[in-house]
Amino acid sequence: MAASPTDSRRPLVLLGAGGHARVLLALARAAGLPLLGVCDPVLQAEGCGQWEGLQVLGGDDALYQYGPNKVDLLLGIGKLTRGSA
């Protein structure tokens, strides 16, 4: 029997909470990947406890509570483009 995608995988911490992060979150959920929470300084400043069903872990500094071999990061920070389209 083949291993499931979540076997022996570290939980993911999503960085960012914008449009790009939403796309990556949907993909991670569809793939059955384990998600620990989201880090975003704006959500932290607003006092949000949850975002899109994920626990808000805090700002970027919240990552220090996890060792480098305890979680994997999912970079949901995209480029902000200003101007007309």
C-alpha positions as CSV (number, residue, x, y, z in Angstrom):
1,M,0.0,0.0,0.0
2,A,1.4,3.4,-0.9
3,A,2.0,6.0,1.8
4,S,-0.4,8.9,2.0
5,P,0.9,12.4,1.2
6,T,0.8,13.3,4.9
7,D,3.0,10.4,6.1
8,S,6.3,11.6,7.5
9,R,5.7,15.1,6.4
10,R,6.3,18.1,8.6
11,P,3.3,20.4,9.1
12,L,3.3,23.5,6.9
13,V,3.2,27.1,8.1
14,L,1.8,29.4,5.5
15,L,3.6,32.8,5.2
16,G,1.3,35.6,4.2
17,A,-2.5,36.0,3.9
18,G,-3.2,37.5,0.5
19,G,-4.4,36.2,-2.8
20,H,-1.3,34.1,-3.5
21,A,-1.6,32.6,-0.1
22,R,-5.2,31.6,-0.7
23,V,-4.2,29.8,-3.9
24,L,-1.5,27.9,-2.1
25,L,-3.8,27.1,0.8
26,A,-6.3,25.6,-1.6
27,L,-3.6,23.5,-3.3
28,A,-2.2,22.3,0.0
29,R,-5.7,21.3,1.3
30,A,-6.5,19.5,-2.0
31,A,-3.2,17.6,-1.7
32,G,-4.0,16.6,1.9
33,L,-0.9,18.3,3.3
34,P,-0.8,19.0,7.0
35,L,-1.3,22.7,7.8
36,L,-0.2,24.1,11.2
37,G,-1.3,27.7,10.7
38,V,-0.5,31.0,9.1
39,C,2.0,33.8,10.0
40,D,1.2,37.3,8.9
41,P,2.0,40.5,10.6
42,V,-1.1,42.3,9.4
43,L,-3.4,39.6,10.8
44,Q,-1.4,39.7,14.1
45,A,-1.8,43.5,14.3
46,E,-5.5,43.2,13.7
47,G,-5.8,40.6,16.5
48,C,-7.1,37.9,14.2
49,G,-7.1,34.4,15.7
50,Q,-8.2,32.6,12.5
51,W,-7.8,33.1,8.8
52,E,-9.5,30.9,6.2
53,G,-9.9,28.2,8.9
54,L,-6.2,28.3,9.9
55,Q,-4.9,29.4,13.3
56,V,-3.0,32.7,13.1
57,L,0.3,31.9,14.7
58,G,1.4,35.5,14.8
59,G,3.8,37.6,12.7
60,D,7.0,36.5,11.2
61,D,8.6,36.2,14.6
62,A,6.2,33.4,15.5
63,L,8.4,31.1,13.5
64,Y,11.1,31.2,16.1
65,Q,9.0,28.9,18.3
66,Y,9.5,26.1,15.9
67,G,12.8,24.4,15.2
68,P,14.1,24.3,11.6
69,N,13.3,20.6,11.4
70,K,9.8,20.8,12.9
71,V,7.9,22.7,10.2
72,D,8.1,23.4,6.5
73,L,7.3,26.8,5.1
74,L,4.8,27.6,2.4
75,L,5.7,31.0,0.9
76,G,2.4,32.7,0.2
77,I,3.8,36.2,-0.2
78,G,3.4,37.5,-3.7
79,K,4.3,40.7,-5.5
80,L,2.2,43.8,-5.0
81,T,2.0,45.7,-8.3
82,R,0.8,49.3,-8.3
83,G,-0.5,51.1,-11.3
84,S,-3.1,50.6,-14.0
85,A,-3.7,47.2,-15.6
